[in-house]
Amino acid sequence: AVARAAPSCPPDPVANLVLPARHRMTASGDFTRVLRGAGGARSATRLLVVHARMTDADADRPARVGFVASSALGGAVVRNRVKRRLRAAVARRIDAVPAGVDLVVRANSAAAAASFGDLDADVERCLTTAIDRLRSRVGG
């Protein structure tokens, strides 16, 4: 049987874009290290903030990404929709993220009303800026 959405639900443009498990960050300690640790870089727009951090010991590990969507975004349905869209936007670009880089993508409250196109453009902009800043800090 094929799963069907309600007729009132528009098709989700990100339904087939999946971030592979090896690129997912799930441990709270890893989030803390990226968000609060020294030597990181950050880039922000109205919709989101991207935090990036790399350590020499982790250089042989694939890039990992974690997502933060606080209750300021809205209810669980809204938070999960925003995270799903952000995961899809990052999945499209994960191969451009250097090995050993950990990223945390934090959604701001304006992201709840944003379209996928707007989120996708901001992810592109913030990822590029954060990685460039990180490279300049670590001398790479």
Contacts in CASP RR format, 6 or more apart in sequence:
PFRMAT RR
TARGET T0000
AUTHOR 0000-0000-0000
METHOD contacts of the structure
MODEL  1
AVARAAPSCPPDPVANLVLPARHRMTASGDFTRVLRGAGGARSATRLLVV
HARMTDADADRPARVGFVASSALGGAVVRNRVKRRLRAAVARRIDAVPAG
VDLVVRANSAAAAASFGDLDADVERCLTTAIDRLRSRVGG
5 11 0 8 1.000
12 84 0 8 1.000
13 116 0 8 1.000
14 84 0 8 1.000
14 85 0 8 1.000
14 87 0 8 1.000
14 88 0 8 1.000
14 89 0 8 1.000
14 116 0 8 1.000
17 87 0 8 1.000
17 88 0 8 1.000
17 91 0 8 1.000
17 92 0 8 1.000
18 87 0 8 1.000
18 88 0 8 1.000
18 91 0 8 1.000
19 65 0 8 1.000
19 87 0 8 1.000
19 88 0 8 1.000
19 90 0 8 1.000
19 91 0 8 1.000
19 94 0 8 1.000
20 91 0 8 1.000
20 94 0 8 1.000
22 62 0 8 1.000
22 64 0 8 1.000
23 62 0 8 1.000
23 63 0 8 1.000
23 64 0 8 1.000
23 65 0 8 1.000
23 91 0 8 1.000
23 94 0 8 1.000
24 64 0 8 1.000
24 65 0 8 1.000
24 66 0 8 1.000
25 31 0 8 1.000
25 34 0 8 1.000
25 64 0 8 1.000
25 65 0 8 1.000
25 66 0 8 1.000
25 102 0 8 1.000
25 103 0 8 1.000
25 104 0 8 1.000
26 66 0 8 1.000
30 64 0 8 1.000
30 102 0 8 1.000
31 66 0 8 1.000
31 68 0 8 1.000
31 104 0 8 1.000
33 53 0 8 1.000
33 102 0 8 1.000
34 40 0 8 1.000
34 51 0 8 1.000
34 52 0 8 1.000
34 53 0 8 1.000
34 102 0 8 1.000
34 103 0 8 1.000
34 104 0 8 1.000
35 51 0 8 1.000
35 104 0 8 1.000
37 53 0 8 1.000
39 53 0 8 1.000
39 137 0 8 1.000
39 138 0 8 1.000
40 51 0 8 1.000
40 52 0 8 1.000
40 53 0 8 1.000
40 54 0 8 1.000
40 134 0 8 1.000
40 137 0 8 1.000
41 51 0 8 1.000
41 52 0 8 1.000
41 53 0 8 1.000
41 130 0 8 1.000
41 131 0 8 1.000
41 133 0 8 1.000
41 134 0 8 1.000
41 137 0 8 1.000
42 49 0 8 1.000
42 50 0 8 1.000
42 51 0 8 1.000
42 52 0 8 1.000
42 130 0 8 1.000
42 133 0 8 1.000
43 49 0 8 1.000
43 50 0 8 1.000
43 52 0 8 1.000
43 125 0 8 1.000
43 126 0 8 1.000
43 127 0 8 1.000
43 128 0 8 1.000
43 129 0 8 1.000
43 130 0 8 1.000
43 133 0 8 1.000
44 50 0 8 1.000
44 126 0 8 1.000
45 122 0 8 1.000
45 125 0 8 1.000
45 126 0 8 1.000
46 108 0 8 1.000
46 110 0 8 1.000
46 122 0 8 1.000
47 107 0 8 1.000
47 108 0 8 1.000
47 110 0 8 1.000
47 111 0 8 1.000
47 114 0 8 1.000
47 118 0 8 1.000
47 119 0 8 1.000
47 122 0 8 1.000
48 86 0 8 1.000
48 105 0 8 1.000
48 106 0 8 1.000
48 107 0 8 1.000
48 108 0 8 1.000
48 111 0 8 1.000
48 119 0 8 1.000
48 122 0 8 1.000
48 123 0 8 1.000
48 126 0 8 1.000
49 105 0 8 1.000
49 106 0 8 1.000
49 108 0 8 1.000
49 126 0 8 1.000
50 103 0 8 1.000
50 104 0 8 1.000
50 105 0 8 1.000
50 106 0 8 1.000
50 123 0 8 1.000
50 126 0 8 1.000
50 127 0 8 1.000
50 129 0 8 1.000
50 130 0 8 1.000
51 103 0 8 1.000
51 104 0 8 1.000
51 106 0 8 1.000
51 130 0 8 1.000
52 101 0 8 1.000
52 102 0 8 1.000
52 103 0 8 1.000
52 130 0 8 1.000
52 131 0 8 1.000
52 133 0 8 1.000
52 134 0 8 1.000
53 101 0 8 1.000
53 102 0 8 1.000
53 134 0 8 1.000
54 98 0 8 1.000
54 100 0 8 1.000
54 101 0 8 1.000
54 102 0 8 1.000
54 134 0 8 1.000
54 138 0 8 1.000
55 100 0 8 1.000
58 100 0 8 1.000
58 102 0 8 1.000
59 99 0 8 1.000
59 100 0 8 1.000
60 99 0 8 1.000
60 100 0 8 1.000
61 99 0 8 1.000
61 100 0 8 1.000
62 99 0 8 1.000
62 100 0 8 1.000
63 94 0 8 1.000
63 97 0 8 1.000
63 98 0 8 1.000
63 99 0 8 1.000
63 100 0 8 1.000
63 101 0 8 1.000
63 102 0 8 1.000
63 103 0 8 1.000
64 100 0 8 1.000
64 101 0 8 1.000
64 102 0 8 1.000
64 103 0 8 1.000
65 87 0 8 1.000
65 90 0 8 1.000
65 94 0 8 1.000
65 97 0 8 1.000
65 102 0 8 1.000
65 103 0 8 1.000
65 104 0 8 1.000
65 105 0 8 1.000
66 103 0 8 1.000
66 104 0 8 1.000
66 105 0 8 1.000
67 83 0 8 1.000
67 86 0 8 1.000
67 87 0 8 1.000
67 104 0 8 1.000
67 105 0 8 1.000
67 106 0 8 1.000
67 107 0 8 1.000
68 104 0 8 1.000
68 105 0 8 1.000
68 106 0 8 1.000
68 107 0 8 1.000
69 79 0 8 1.000
69 80 0 8 1.000
69 82 0 8 1.000
69 83 0 8 1.000
69 86 0 8 1.000
69 106 0 8 1.000
69 107 0 8 1.000
69 111 0 8 1.000
70 79 0 8 1.000
70 107 0 8 1.000
71 79 0 8 1.000
72 109 0 8 1.000
73 79 0 8 1.000
73 82 0 8 1.000
73 107 0 8 1.000
73 109 0 8 1.000
73 111 0 8 1.000
73 112 0 8 1.000
74 112 0 8 1.000
78 112 0 8 1.000
82 107 0 8 1.000
82 111 0 8 1.000
82 112 0 8 1.000
82 119 0 8 1.000
83 107 0 8 1.000
85 116 0 8 1.000
85 119 0 8 1.000
85 120 0 8 1.000
86 105 0 8 1.000
86 107 0 8 1.000
86 111 0 8 1.000
86 119 0 8 1.000
86 123 0 8 1.000
88 116 0 8 1.000
88 120 0 8 1.000
89 116 0 8 1.000
89 119 0 8 1.000
89 120 0 8 1.000
89 123 0 8 1.000
89 124 0 8 1.000
90 103 0 8 1.000
90 105 0 8 1.000
90 123 0 8 1.000
90 127 0 8 1.000
92 120 0 8 1.000
93 123 0 8 1.000
93 124 0 8 1.000
93 127 0 8 1.000
96 127 0 8 1.000
96 131 0 8 1.000
97 103 0 8 1.000
97 127 0 8 1.000
97 131 0 8 1.000
98 131 0 8 1.000
98 135 0 8 1.000
101 131 0 8 1.000
101 134 0 8 1.000
103 127 0 8 1.000
103 130 0 8 1.000
105 123 0 8 1.000
105 126 0 8 1.000
111 119 0 8 1.000
114 122 0 8 1.000
END
